[in-house]
């Protein structure tokens, strides 16, 4: 008998596939080892679908460590968006996340983040300011909400945790607007997890705060107030990261302090366990005529990569024309033009060094190998190009976090995003802007990197 070409109809019933003959295969009974192999091949978006099959698959996905490459969090498209040509009134109150793997974006209702759970007092007022992100770490966002109150938010699981008010550690003038406090109070925020078995449930949030001198403060989840970290009072901090349960703090003079925030036998106060002070000042090697030192400034990041600590210096020109030339402010107004040229600040180079504890210095790094770094307002991250082929090797993915200059002009700010190749010393747009639109105008709020987690 010739085989029938008649299509068989399948009926879906919770975790089972039911055929026409009433036979079914119970998906929940598949071997755990097989399911874990499947999980490792899935993108984060597909893992979310995997969890929806049945409770056993959901539990497995929740307990398995499924690592994704970073997603790009884009501004919401509500009434207050200043996102230029990328704004669309038909997509009101949504935040979008762009996946490097699928090369597409996903929408999540950002309005619901503050209407449910901890924010029962949400005021749905068209004149109320939108939330402002001040940090991204381990799948969590650190948010200043519509009242400039800080909270932790996982935008994918919608879990929210209220944090103490910042007025505990810094004086906030009554004359400042909510938007001013949102944008000027915290410059960096990360989540730090203890990796000791006895303290496995301990989680801290650490922030860099202050308008003039940048200081450190922390709180443990459940605390009622923030605590100043008693570091070197003469230092101003520019980046922080967590590694092996410890806090690493980079200062503007390129020193690094390492802190253990766990309780000790002597008390519950943090302990400084290392203080790296390089013997000589770092030379960025930009004295080549094109980069005269009065036309640029450096912004520094600390990154852990393959067990090494990297100091990445981002060189940003104050005024950069379309050809990449650095200008003086006086060059913006010519005799022929009645209006000044629009030449926004822009990243023009990167320099990478690695920590040498033996020599007590920063050593120059010419190549990252197969690694890709992700920098910006997020906790700095390093990913393997072989493990995540969607990431360009030996490259730096960066978003705009020049907080002091971001609001200086209504025509630009939040625009300084891109991918830099250390080998070719060239820039290209981030994949999202390359595929979907022009990111040279005002992008408010700026994009953020986030590693999605459930």
MARDRENNU-362848 format. One record per residue (C-alpha): chain; residue in one letter; x, y, z. Coordinates in steps of 0.5 Angstrom, whole numbers, plus 2048, in hexadecimal, padded with zeros to 3 digits. Layout:
BEGIN
{chain: A | res: A | east: X | north: Y | up: Z} .
...
//
This chain:
BEGIN
{chain: A | res: X | east: 800 | north: 800 | up: 800} .
{chain: A | res: X | east: 803 | north: 807 | up: 7FE} .
{chain: A | res: X | east: 804 | north: 80B | up: 804} .
{chain: A | res: X | east: 7FE | north: 810 | up: 805} .
{chain: A | res: X | east: 800 | north: 818 | up: 804} .
{chain: A | res: X | east: 7FA | north: 81A | up: 809} .
{chain: A | res: X | east: 7FD | north: 81E | up: 80E} .
{chain: A | res: X | east: 7FC | north: 81C | up: 815} .
{chain: A | res: X | east: 7F8 | north: 821 | up: 81A} .
{chain: A | res: X | east: 7FC | north: 822 | up: 821} .
{chain: A | res: X | east: 7F8 | north: 824 | up: 827} .
{chain: A | res: X | east: 7FC | north: 828 | up: 82C} .
{chain: A | res: X | east: 7FA | north: 827 | up: 833} .
{chain: A | res: X | east: 7FE | north: 82A | up: 839} .
{chain: A | res: X | east: 805 | north: 826 | up: 839} .
{chain: A | res: X | east: 802 | north: 821 | up: 834} .
{chain: A | res: X | east: 802 | north: 820 | up: 82C} .
{chain: A | res: X | east: 7FB | north: 81C | up: 82B} .
{chain: A | res: X | east: 7FB | north: 819 | up: 824} .
{chain: A | res: X | east: 7F4 | north: 817 | up: 820} .
{chain: A | res: X | east: 7F5 | north: 810 | up: 823} .
{chain: A | res: X | east: 7F5 | north: 812 | up: 82A} .
{chain: A | res: X | east: 7FC | north: 811 | up: 82B} .
{chain: A | res: X | east: 800 | north: 816 | up: 82E} .
{chain: A | res: X | east: 807 | north: 817 | up: 831} .
{chain: A | res: X | east: 808 | north: 81B | up: 837} .
{chain: A | res: X | east: 80D | north: 820 | up: 836} .
{chain: A | res: X | east: 80E | north: 821 | up: 83E} .
{chain: A | res: X | east: 811 | north: 81A | up: 83E} .
{chain: A | res: X | east: 817 | north: 81C | up: 839} .
{chain: A | res: X | east: 81E | north: 81A | up: 83D} .
{chain: A | res: X | east: 821 | north: 820 | up: 840} .
{chain: A | res: X | east: 828 | north: 81F | up: 83D} .
{chain: A | res: X | east: 824 | north: 820 | up: 836} .
{chain: A | res: X | east: 820 | north: 826 | up: 838} .
{chain: A | res: X | east: 827 | north: 82A | up: 83B} .
{chain: A | res: X | east: 82A | north: 828 | up: 834} .
{chain: A | res: X | east: 824 | north: 82B | up: 831} .
{chain: A | res: X | east: 824 | north: 831 | up: 836} .
{chain: A | res: X | east: 82C | north: 833 | up: 834} .
{chain: A | res: X | east: 82A | north: 834 | up: 82D} .
{chain: A | res: X | east: 824 | north: 839 | up: 82E} .
{chain: A | res: X | east: 824 | north: 840 | up: 82D} .
{chain: A | res: X | east: 821 | north: 844 | up: 834} .
{chain: A | res: X | east: 81B | north: 845 | up: 830} .
{chain: A | res: X | east: 81A | north: 83E | up: 82E} .
{chain: A | res: X | east: 81C | north: 83C | up: 835} .
{chain: A | res: X | east: 815 | north: 840 | up: 837} .
{chain: A | res: X | east: 811 | north: 83C | up: 833} .
{chain: A | res: X | east: 815 | north: 835 | up: 835} .
{chain: A | res: X | east: 812 | north: 837 | up: 83C} .
{chain: A | res: X | east: 80B | north: 838 | up: 83A} .
{chain: A | res: X | east: 80B | north: 830 | up: 838} .
{chain: A | res: X | east: 809 | north: 82E | up: 83F} .
{chain: A | res: X | east: 80B | north: 82F | up: 846} .
{chain: A | res: X | east: 811 | north: 82A | up: 846} .
{chain: A | res: X | east: 814 | north: 82D | up: 840} .
{chain: A | res: X | east: 813 | north: 834 | up: 843} .
{chain: A | res: X | east: 816 | north: 831 | up: 84A} .
{chain: A | res: X | east: 81C | north: 82F | up: 846} .
{chain: A | res: X | east: 81D | north: 835 | up: 842} .
{chain: A | res: X | east: 81D | north: 839 | up: 848} .
{chain: A | res: X | east: 822 | north: 835 | up: 84C} .
{chain: A | res: X | east: 827 | north: 834 | up: 846} .
{chain: A | res: X | east: 82C | north: 839 | up: 845} .
{chain: A | res: X | east: 82A | north: 83C | up: 83E} .
{chain: A | res: X | east: 82F | north: 841 | up: 83C} .
{chain: A | res: X | east: 82D | north: 846 | up: 836} .
{chain: A | res: X | east: 831 | north: 84B | up: 833} .
{chain: A | res: X | east: 82F | north: 852 | up: 834} .
{chain: A | res: X | east: 828 | north: 856 | up: 832} .
{chain: A | res: X | east: 828 | north: 85D | up: 830} .
{chain: A | res: X | east: 823 | north: 860 | up: 834} .
{chain: A | res: X | east: 820 | north: 866 | up: 830} .
{chain: A | res: X | east: 81B | north: 86C | up: 833} .
{chain: A | res: X | east: 814 | north: 86B | up: 833} .
{chain: A | res: X | east: 810 | north: 86E | up: 82E} .
{chain: A | res: X | east: 80B | north: 872 | up: 833} .
{chain: A | res: X | east: 809 | north: 879 | up: 832} .
{chain: A | res: X | east: 80F | north: 87C | up: 836} .
{chain: A | res: X | east: 814 | north: 878 | up: 831} .
{chain: A | res: X | east: 819 | north: 87D | up: 82D} .
{chain: A | res: X | east: 81B | north: 877 | up: 829} .
{chain: A | res: X | east: 81B | north: 87B | up: 822} .
{chain: A | res: X | east: 819 | north: 877 | up: 81C} .
{chain: A | res: X | east: 819 | north: 871 | up: 820} .
{chain: A | res: X | east: 813 | north: 873 | up: 824} .
{chain: A | res: X | east: 80C | north: 870 | up: 822} .
{chain: A | res: X | east: 806 | north: 872 | up: 826} .
{chain: A | res: X | east: 802 | north: 86C | up: 824} .
{chain: A | res: X | east: 807 | north: 868 | up: 829} .
{chain: A | res: X | east: 805 | north: 86C | up: 82F} .
{chain: A | res: X | east: 808 | north: 86A | up: 836} .
{chain: A | res: X | east: 80D | north: 865 | up: 833} .
{chain: A | res: X | east: 814 | north: 863 | up: 835} .
{chain: A | res: X | east: 818 | north: 85F | up: 82F} .
{chain: A | res: X | east: 81E | north: 85A | up: 830} .
{chain: A | res: X | east: 822 | north: 859 | up: 82A} .
{chain: A | res: X | east: 825 | north: 852 | up: 829} .
{chain: A | res: X | east: 82C | north: 851 | up: 826} .
{chain: A | res: X | east: 82A | north: 84A | up: 825} .
{chain: A | res: X | east: 823 | north: 84B | up: 821} .
{chain: A | res: X | east: 825 | north: 852 | up: 81E} .
{chain: A | res: X | east: 81E | north: 854 | up: 820} .
{chain: A | res: X | east: 81B | north: 858 | up: 826} .
{chain: A | res: X | east: 816 | north: 855 | up: 82B} .
{chain: A | res: X | east: 811 | north: 85A | up: 82F} .
{chain: A | res: X | east: 80F | north: 85A | up: 836} .
{chain: A | res: X | east: 80A | north: 85E | up: 839} .
{chain: A | res: X | east: 80E | north: 863 | up: 83E} .
{chain: A | res: X | east: 807 | north: 866 | up: 841} .
{chain: A | res: X | east: 806 | north: 860 | up: 844} .
{chain: A | res: X | east: 80C | north: 860 | up: 848} .
{chain: A | res: X | east: 80A | north: 865 | up: 84C} .
{chain: A | res: X | east: 802 | north: 864 | up: 84C} .
{chain: A | res: X | east: 803 | north: 85D | up: 850} .
{chain: A | res: X | east: 806 | north: 85B | up: 856} .
{chain: A | res: X | east: 80B | north: 860 | up: 85A} .
{chain: A | res: X | east: 808 | north: 866 | up: 856} .
{chain: A | res: X | east: 801 | north: 866 | up: 858} .
{chain: A | res: X | east: 801 | north: 86D | up: 859} .
{chain: A | res: X | east: 803 | north: 86E | up: 852} .
{chain: A | res: X | east: 800 | north: 875 | up: 84F} .
{chain: A | res: X | east: 7FE | north: 874 | up: 848} .
{chain: A | res: X | east: 7FF | north: 87B | up: 846} .
{chain: A | res: X | east: 801 | north: 87D | up: 83F} .
{chain: A | res: X | east: 806 | north: 883 | up: 843} .
{chain: A | res: X | east: 809 | north: 87E | up: 847} .
{chain: A | res: X | east: 810 | north: 87C | up: 845} .
{chain: A | res: X | east: 812 | north: 876 | up: 843} .
{chain: A | res: X | east: 817 | north: 871 | up: 846} .
{chain: A | res: X | east: 81E | north: 871 | up: 845} .
{chain: A | res: X | east: 823 | north: 86C | up: 845} .
{chain: A | res: X | east: 82A | north: 86D | up: 849} .
{chain: A | res: X | east: 82C | north: 866 | up: 849} .
{chain: A | res: X | east: 82C | north: 85F | up: 846} .
{chain: A | res: X | east: 82F | north: 858 | up: 849} .
{chain: A | res: X | east: 82E | north: 851 | up: 849} .
{chain: A | res: X | east: 827 | north: 852 | up: 845} .
{chain: A | res: X | east: 825 | north: 857 | up: 84A} .
{chain: A | res: X | east: 824 | north: 85F | up: 849} .
{chain: A | res: X | east: 825 | north: 864 | up: 84E} .
{chain: A | res: X | east: 81F | north: 869 | up: 84D} .
{chain: A | res: X | east: 81D | north: 870 | up: 850} .
{chain: A | res: X | east: 816 | north: 870 | up: 84F} .
{chain: A | res: X | east: 811 | north: 875 | up: 84E} .
{chain: A | res: X | east: 812 | north: 878 | up: 855} .
{chain: A | res: X | east: 81A | north: 877 | up: 854} .
{chain: A | res: X | east: 819 | north: 871 | up: 859} .
{chain: A | res: X | east: 81E | north: 86C | up: 857} .
{chain: A | res: X | east: 81C | north: 864 | up: 856} .
{chain: A | res: X | east: 81F | north: 85E | up: 853} .
{chain: A | res: X | east: 81B | north: 85B | up: 84D} .
{chain: A | res: X | east: 81B | north: 855 | up: 849} .
{chain: A | res: X | east: 818 | north: 857 | up: 843} .
{chain: A | res: X | east: 817 | north: 850 | up: 840} .
{chain: A | res: X | east: 814 | north: 84D | up: 847} .
{chain: A | res: X | east: 811 | north: 853 | up: 849} .
{chain: A | res: X | east: 814 | north: 852 | up: 850} .
{chain: A | res: X | east: 815 | north: 859 | up: 854} .
{chain: A | res: X | east: 819 | north: 85B | up: 85A} .
{chain: A | res: X | east: 818 | north: 861 | up: 85E} .
{chain: A | res: X | east: 81F | north: 865 | up: 860} .
{chain: A | res: X | east: 820 | north: 86A | up: 865} .
{chain: A | res: X | east: 81F | north: 871 | up: 863} .
{chain: A | res: X | east: 826 | north: 875 | up: 861} .
{chain: A | res: X | east: 825 | north: 87B | up: 866} .
{chain: A | res: X | east: 828 | north: 876 | up: 86B} .
{chain: A | res: X | east: 82F | north: 877 | up: 868} .
{chain: A | res: X | east: 82E | north: 87E | up: 864} .
{chain: A | res: X | east: 82B | north: 884 | up: 865} .
{chain: A | res: X | east: 826 | north: 886 | up: 860} .
{chain: A | res: X | east: 824 | north: 88D | up: 85F} .
{chain: A | res: X | east: 81C | north: 88E | up: 85F} .
{chain: A | res: X | east: 81D | north: 892 | up: 859} .
{chain: A | res: X | east: 81F | north: 88D | up: 855} .
{chain: A | res: X | east: 81A | north: 889 | up: 850} .
{chain: A | res: X | east: 818 | north: 882 | up: 850} .
{chain: A | res: X | east: 81C | north: 882 | up: 84A} .
{chain: A | res: X | east: 822 | north: 885 | up: 84C} .
{chain: A | res: X | east: 823 | north: 880 | up: 852} .
{chain: A | res: X | east: 822 | north: 87A | up: 84D} .
{chain: A | res: X | east: 827 | north: 87C | up: 849} .
{chain: A | res: X | east: 82C | north: 87F | up: 84E} .
{chain: A | res: X | east: 82C | north: 87B | up: 854} .
{chain: A | res: X | east: 82F | north: 874 | up: 852} .
{chain: A | res: X | east: 834 | north: 873 | up: 84C} .
{chain: A | res: X | east: 835 | north: 86C | up: 84D} .
{chain: A | res: X | east: 831 | north: 866 | up: 850} .
{chain: A | res: X | east: 833 | north: 85F | up: 851} .
{chain: A | res: X | east: 830 | north: 859 | up: 854} .
{chain: A | res: X | east: 835 | north: 854 | up: 858} .
{chain: A | res: X | east: 834 | north: 84D | up: 85B} .
{chain: A | res: X | east: 837 | north: 84A | up: 860} .
{chain: A | res: X | east: 83A | north: 843 | up: 85D} .
{chain: A | res: X | east: 83C | north: 840 | up: 864} .
{chain: A | res: X | east: 837 | north: 83A | up: 866} .
{chain: A | res: X | east: 835 | north: 83D | up: 86D} .
{chain: A | res: X | east: 834 | north: 844 | up: 86A} .
{chain: A | res: X | east: 831 | north: 841 | up: 863} .
{chain: A | res: X | east: 82A | north: 845 | up: 864} .
{chain: A | res: X | east: 82E | north: 84C | up: 866} .
{chain: A | res: X | east: 82D | north: 851 | up: 860} .
{chain: A | res: X | east: 82F | north: 858 | up: 860} .
{chain: A | res: X | east: 82E | north: 85E | up: 85B} .
{chain: A | res: X | east: 834 | north: 863 | up: 85B} .
{chain: A | res: X | east: 834 | north: 86A | up: 858} .
{chain: A | res: X | east: 839 | north: 86F | up: 856} .
{chain: A | res: X | east: 835 | north: 876 | up: 858} .
{chain: A | res: X | east: 837 | north: 87D | up: 858} .
{chain: A | res: X | east: 837 | north: 883 | up: 854} .
{chain: A | res: X | east: 83E | north: 886 | up: 855} .
{chain: A | res: X | east: 842 | north: 880 | up: 858} .
{chain: A | res: X | east: 83F | north: 879 | up: 857} .
{chain: A | res: X | east: 83F | north: 875 | up: 85D} .
{chain: A | res: X | east: 83D | north: 86E | up: 85E} .
{chain: A | res: X | east: 837 | north: 86B | up: 862} .
{chain: A | res: X | east: 833 | north: 865 | up: 863} .
{chain: A | res: X | east: 82D | north: 861 | up: 866} .
{chain: A | res: X | east: 82B | north: 85A | up: 867} .
{chain: A | res: X | east: 825 | north: 858 | up: 865} .
{chain: A | res: X | east: 820 | north: 859 | up: 86A} .
{chain: A | res: X | east: 824 | north: 85F | up: 86D} .
{chain: A | res: X | east: 820 | north: 865 | up: 86F} .
{chain: A | res: X | east: 826 | north: 86A | up: 86D} .
{chain: A | res: X | east: 82C | north: 86B | up: 869} .
{chain: A | res: X | east: 833 | north: 86A | up: 86C} .
{chain: A | res: X | east: 839 | north: 86E | up: 86A} .
{chain: A | res: X | east: 83F | north: 86A | up: 868} .
{chain: A | res: X | east: 845 | north: 86D | up: 86C} .
{chain: A | res: X | east: 84A | north: 86D | up: 866} .
{chain: A | res: X | east: 84F | north: 872 | up: 865} .
{chain: A | res: X | east: 84C | north: 879 | up: 866} .
{chain: A | res: X | east: 851 | north: 87C | up: 861} .
{chain: A | res: X | east: 84E | north: 878 | up: 85B} .
{chain: A | res: X | east: 849 | north: 878 | up: 856} .
{chain: A | res: X | east: 846 | north: 872 | up: 854} .
{chain: A | res: X | east: 844 | north: 871 | up: 84C} .
{chain: A | res: X | east: 842 | north: 869 | up: 84C} .
{chain: A | res: X | east: 841 | north: 863 | up: 850} .
{chain: A | res: X | east: 840 | north: 85C | up: 84F} .
{chain: A | res: X | east: 83F | north: 855 | up: 853} .
{chain: A | res: X | east: 843 | north: 84F | up: 852} .
{chain: A | res: X | east: 843 | north: 849 | up: 857} .
{chain: A | res: X | east: 83F | north: 84C | up: 85C} .
{chain: A | res: X | east: 843 | north: 852 | up: 85C} .
{chain: A | res: X | east: 843 | north: 85A | up: 85A} .
{chain: A | res: X | east: 848 | north: 85D | up: 856} .
{chain: A | res: X | east: 848 | north: 864 | up: 856} .
{chain: A | res: X | east: 84C | north: 868 | up: 850} .
{chain: A | res: X | east: 84E | north: 86F | up: 852} .
{chain: A | res: X | east: 84F | north: 875 | up: 84D} .
{chain: A | res: X | east: 856 | north: 875 | up: 84F} .
{chain: A | res: X | east: 856 | north: 86D | up: 84C} .
{chain: A | res: X | east: 857 | north: 86A | up: 853} .
{chain: A | res: X | east: 853 | north: 864 | up: 855} .
{chain: A | res: X | east: 850 | north: 862 | up: 85C} .
{chain: A | res: X | east: 84D | north: 85C | up: 85D} .
{chain: A | res: X | east: 848 | north: 85B | up: 863} .
{chain: A | res: X | east: 845 | north: 855 | up: 866} .
{chain: A | res: X | east: 83E | north: 857 | up: 869} .
{chain: A | res: X | east: 83C | north: 851 | up: 86C} .
{chain: A | res: X | east: 83B | north: 851 | up: 874} .
{chain: A | res: X | east: 842 | north: 84F | up: 878} .
{chain: A | res: X | east: 844 | north: 84C | up: 87E} .
{chain: A | res: X | east: 845 | north: 853 | up: 881} .
{chain: A | res: X | east: 83F | north: 856 | up: 87E} .
{chain: A | res: X | east: 83A | north: 857 | up: 879} .
{chain: A | res: X | east: 83E | north: 85D | up: 875} .
{chain: A | res: X | east: 842 | north: 85C | up: 86E} .
{chain: A | res: X | east: 849 | north: 85B | up: 86E} .
{chain: A | res: X | east: 84E | north: 85D | up: 869} .
{chain: A | res: X | east: 852 | north: 857 | up: 867} .
{chain: A | res: X | east: 856 | north: 85A | up: 861} .
{chain: A | res: X | east: 858 | north: 861 | up: 85F} .
{chain: A | res: X | east: 85C | north: 861 | up: 858} .
{chain: A | res: X | east: 860 | north: 868 | up: 857} .
{chain: A | res: X | east: 864 | north: 868 | up: 851} .
{chain: A | res: X | east: 86B | north: 86B | up: 851} .
{chain: A | res: X | east: 86A | north: 86F | up: 84B} .
{chain: A | res: X | east: 865 | north: 873 | up: 848} .
{chain: A | res: X | east: 862 | north: 870 | up: 842} .
{chain: A | res: X | east: 864 | north: 873 | up: 83B} .
{chain: A | res: X | east: 85E | north: 872 | up: 836} .
{chain: A | res: X | east: 863 | north: 874 | up: 830} .
{chain: A | res: X | east: 85E | north: 879 | up: 82D} .
{chain: A | res: X | east: 863 | north: 87E | up: 82B} .
{chain: A | res: X | east: 863 | north: 87D | up: 824} .
{chain: A | res: X | east: 860 | north: 884 | up: 822} .
{chain: A | res: X | east: 859 | north: 882 | up: 820} .
{chain: A | res: X | east: 858 | north: 881 | up: 828} .
{chain: A | res: X | east: 85A | north: 887 | up: 82B} .
{chain: A | res: X | east: 859 | north: 886 | up: 832} .
{chain: A | res: X | east: 854 | north: 88D | up: 833} .
{chain: A | res: X | east: 84F | north: 889 | up: 82E} .
{chain: A | res: X | east: 84E | north: 883 | up: 831} .
{chain: A | res: X | east: 84D | north: 880 | up: 838} .
{chain: A | res: X | east: 84D | north: 878 | up: 83A} .
{chain: A | res: X | east: 848 | north: 874 | up: 83D} .
{chain: A | res: X | east: 84A | north: 86E | up: 841} .
{chain: A | res: X | east: 847 | north: 867 | up: 842} .
{chain: A | res: X | east: 84A | north: 861 | up: 846} .
{chain: A | res: X | east: 848 | north: 85A | up: 843} .
{chain: A | res: X | east: 84A | north: 853 | up: 845} .
{chain: A | res: X | east: 84B | north: 84F | up: 83F} .
{chain: A | res: X | east: 84E | north: 847 | up: 83F} .
{chain: A | res: X | east: 851 | north: 848 | up: 846} .
{chain: A | res: X | east: 854 | north: 84F | up: 845} .
{chain: A | res: X | east: 852 | north: 856 | up: 846} .
{chain: A | res: X | east: 852 | north: 85B | up: 841} .
{chain: A | res: X | east: 852 | north: 862 | up: 841} .
{chain: A | res: X | east: 84F | north: 865 | up: 83B} .
{chain: A | res: X | east: 84F | north: 86D | up: 839} .
{chain: A | res: X | east: 84A | north: 870 | up: 835} .
{chain: A | res: X | east: 84D | north: 876 | up: 831} .
{chain: A | res: X | east: 847 | north: 87B | up: 830} .
{chain: A | res: X | east: 848 | north: 881 | up: 82C} .
{chain: A | res: X | east: 844 | north: 887 | up: 82E} .
{chain: A | res: X | east: 842 | north: 889 | up: 827} .
{chain: A | res: X | east: 843 | north: 884 | up: 821} .
{chain: A | res: X | east: 841 | north: 886 | up: 81A} .
{chain: A | res: X | east: 83E | north: 881 | up: 815} .
{chain: A | res: X | east: 845 | north: 87F | up: 813} .
{chain: A | res: X | east: 847 | north: 87D | up: 81A} .
{chain: A | res: X | east: 84B | north: 883 | up: 81B} .
{chain: A | res: X | east: 84C | north: 886 | up: 822} .
{chain: A | res: X | east: 84A | north: 88E | up: 822} .
{chain: A | res: X | east: 84B | north: 893 | up: 827} .
{chain: A | res: X | east: 844 | north: 897 | up: 829} .
{chain: A | res: X | east: 847 | north: 89D | up: 825} .
{chain: A | res: X | east: 847 | north: 899 | up: 81F} .
{chain: A | res: X | east: 83F | north: 898 | up: 81F} .
{chain: A | res: X | east: 83D | north: 89F | up: 81D} .
{chain: A | res: X | east: 840 | north: 8A1 | up: 816} .
{chain: A | res: X | east: 840 | north: 8A8 | up: 812} .
{chain: A | res: X | east: 83B | north: 8A5 | up: 80D} .
{chain: A | res: X | east: 836 | north: 8A2 | up: 812} .
{chain: A | res: X | east: 831 | north: 8A5 | up: 817} .
{chain: A | res: X | east: 830 | north: 89F | up: 81B} .
{chain: A | res: X | east: 835 | north: 89B | up: 81E} .
{chain: A | res: X | east: 837 | north: 894 | up: 81B} .
{chain: A | res: X | east: 834 | north: 88E | up: 81F} .
{chain: A | res: X | east: 83A | north: 88A | up: 821} .
{chain: A | res: X | east: 838 | north: 886 | up: 827} .
{chain: A | res: X | east: 83D | north: 882 | up: 82B} .
{chain: A | res: X | east: 83F | north: 87B | up: 829} .
{chain: A | res: X | east: 843 | north: 875 | up: 82A} .
{chain: A | res: X | east: 84A | north: 876 | up: 826} .
{chain: A | res: X | east: 84E | north: 870 | up: 829} .
{chain: A | res: X | east: 84F | north: 86B | up: 82E} .
{chain: A | res: X | east: 855 | north: 869 | up: 832} .
{chain: A | res: X | east: 856 | north: 862 | up: 836} .
{chain: A | res: X | east: 85A | north: 860 | up: 83C} .
{chain: A | res: X | east: 85B | north: 85A | up: 840} .
{chain: A | res: X | east: 85C | north: 85A | up: 848} .
{chain: A | res: X | east: 863 | north: 858 | up: 849} .
{chain: A | res: X | east: 864 | north: 856 | up: 851} .
{chain: A | res: X | east: 86B | north: 854 | up: 851} .
{chain: A | res: X | east: 86D | north: 85A | up: 84D} .
{chain: A | res: X | east: 868 | north: 85F | up: 851} .
{chain: A | res: X | east: 866 | north: 862 | up: 84A} .
{chain: A | res: X | east: 861 | north: 862 | up: 844} .
{chain: A | res: X | east: 864 | north: 85E | up: 83E} .
{chain: A | res: X | east: 862 | north: 860 | up: 837} .
{chain: A | res: X | east: 85D | north: 85B | up: 834} .
{chain: A | res: X | east: 85D | north: 85B | up: 82C} .
{chain: A | res: X | east: 858 | north: 856 | up: 82B} .
{chain: A | res: X | east: 852 | north: 853 | up: 82F} .
{chain: A | res: X | east: 853 | north: 84C | up: 82B} .
{chain: A | res: X | east: 84C | north: 849 | up: 82A} .
{chain: A | res: X | east: 849 | north: 84D | up: 82F} .
{chain: A | res: X | east: 844 | north: 853 | up: 82E} .
{chain: A | res: X | east: 843 | north: 858 | up: 834} .
{chain: A | res: X | east: 83C | north: 85C | up: 835} .
{chain: A | res: X | east: 83D | north: 862 | up: 839} .
{chain: A | res: X | east: 838 | north: 868 | up: 83B} .
{chain: A | res: X | east: 833 | north: 869 | up: 840} .
{chain: A | res: X | east: 833 | north: 862 | up: 842} .
{chain: A | res: X | east: 838 | north: 85E | up: 846} .
{chain: A | res: X | east: 83E | north: 85D | up: 841} .
{chain: A | res: X | east: 83E | north: 856 | up: 83E} .
{chain: A | res: X | east: 842 | north: 851 | up: 83A} .
{chain: A | res: X | east: 840 | north: 84C | up: 835} .
{chain: A | res: X | east: 843 | north: 846 | up: 831} .
{chain: A | res: X | east: 842 | north: 847 | up: 829} .
{chain: A | res: X | east: 843 | north: 83F | up: 828} .
{chain: A | res: X | east: 83D | north: 83E | up: 82D} .
{chain: A | res: X | east: 839 | north: 844 | up: 82B} .
{chain: A | res: X | east: 83A | north: 844 | up: 823} .
{chain: A | res: X | east: 835 | north: 84A | up: 823} .
{chain: A | res: X | east: 83B | north: 84F | up: 826} .
{chain: A | res: X | east: 840 | north: 851 | up: 822} .
{chain: A | res: X | east: 847 | north: 84F | up: 825} .
{chain: A | res: X | east: 84C | north: 854 | up: 827} .
{chain: A | res: X | east: 847 | north: 859 | up: 828} .
{chain: A | res: X | east: 844 | north: 85E | up: 82D} .
{chain: A | res: X | east: 83C | north: 85F | up: 82D} .
{chain: A | res: X | east: 83B | north: 866 | up: 830} .
{chain: A | res: X | east: 835 | north: 86A | up: 832} .
{chain: A | res: X | east: 834 | north: 871 | up: 834} .
{chain: A | res: X | east: 836 | north: 873 | up: 83B} .
{chain: A | res: X | east: 838 | north: 87A | up: 83B} .
{chain: A | res: X | east: 833 | north: 87C | up: 840} .
{chain: A | res: X | east: 836 | north: 883 | up: 841} .
{chain: A | res: X | east: 836 | north: 885 | up: 839} .
{chain: A | res: X | east: 830 | north: 881 | up: 838} .
{chain: A | res: X | east: 82B | north: 886 | up: 839} .
{chain: A | res: X | east: 82F | north: 88C | up: 837} .
{chain: A | res: X | east: 82B | north: 88D | up: 830} .
{chain: A | res: X | east: 824 | north: 88B | up: 82E} .
{chain: A | res: X | east: 827 | north: 889 | up: 827} .
{chain: A | res: X | east: 82B | north: 883 | up: 82A} .
{chain: A | res: X | east: 82D | north: 87F | up: 830} .
{chain: A | res: X | east: 82C | north: 877 | up: 831} .
{chain: A | res: X | east: 82F | north: 877 | up: 82A} .
{chain: A | res: X | east: 836 | north: 874 | up: 82B} .
{chain: A | res: X | east: 835 | north: 86D | up: 82A} .
{chain: A | res: X | east: 839 | north: 868 | up: 825} .
{chain: A | res: X | east: 83E | north: 862 | up: 824} .
{chain: A | res: X | east: 845 | north: 863 | up: 824} .
{chain: A | res: X | east: 84A | north: 85F | up: 821} .
{chain: A | res: X | east: 851 | north: 85E | up: 825} .
{chain: A | res: X | east: 854 | north: 85B | up: 81F} .
{chain: A | res: X | east: 852 | north: 860 | up: 819} .
{chain: A | res: X | east: 851 | north: 866 | up: 81E} .
{chain: A | res: X | east: 84B | north: 867 | up: 81B} .
{chain: A | res: X | east: 843 | north: 869 | up: 81D} .
{chain: A | res: X | east: 83D | north: 866 | up: 81B} .
{chain: A | res: X | east: 836 | north: 867 | up: 81D} .
{chain: A | res: X | east: 832 | north: 863 | up: 822} .
{chain: A | res: X | east: 82E | north: 85D | up: 81E} .
{chain: A | res: X | east: 828 | north: 860 | up: 820} .
{chain: A | res: X | east: 829 | north: 867 | up: 81D} .
{chain: A | res: X | east: 82D | north: 864 | up: 817} .
{chain: A | res: X | east: 826 | north: 860 | up: 816} .
{chain: A | res: X | east: 820 | north: 864 | up: 818} .
{chain: A | res: X | east: 822 | north: 86C | up: 818} .
{chain: A | res: X | east: 827 | north: 872 | up: 819} .
{chain: A | res: X | east: 829 | north: 872 | up: 820} .
{chain: A | res: X | east: 82D | north: 879 | up: 81F} .
{chain: A | res: X | east: 828 | north: 87D | up: 822} .
{chain: A | res: X | east: 825 | north: 87E | up: 829} .
{chain: A | res: X | east: 824 | north: 877 | up: 82D} .
{chain: A | res: X | east: 821 | north: 878 | up: 834} .
{chain: A | res: X | east: 822 | north: 874 | up: 838} .
{chain: A | res: X | east: 828 | north: 871 | up: 835} .
{chain: A | res: X | east: 828 | north: 86A | up: 833} .
{chain: A | res: X | east: 82B | north: 865 | up: 839} .
{chain: A | res: X | east: 82E | north: 85E | up: 838} .
{chain: A | res: X | east: 82A | north: 858 | up: 83C} .
{chain: A | res: X | east: 82B | north: 851 | up: 83C} .
{chain: A | res: X | east: 824 | north: 84E | up: 83D} .
{chain: A | res: X | east: 822 | north: 849 | up: 842} .
{chain: A | res: X | east: 81C | north: 846 | up: 845} .
//
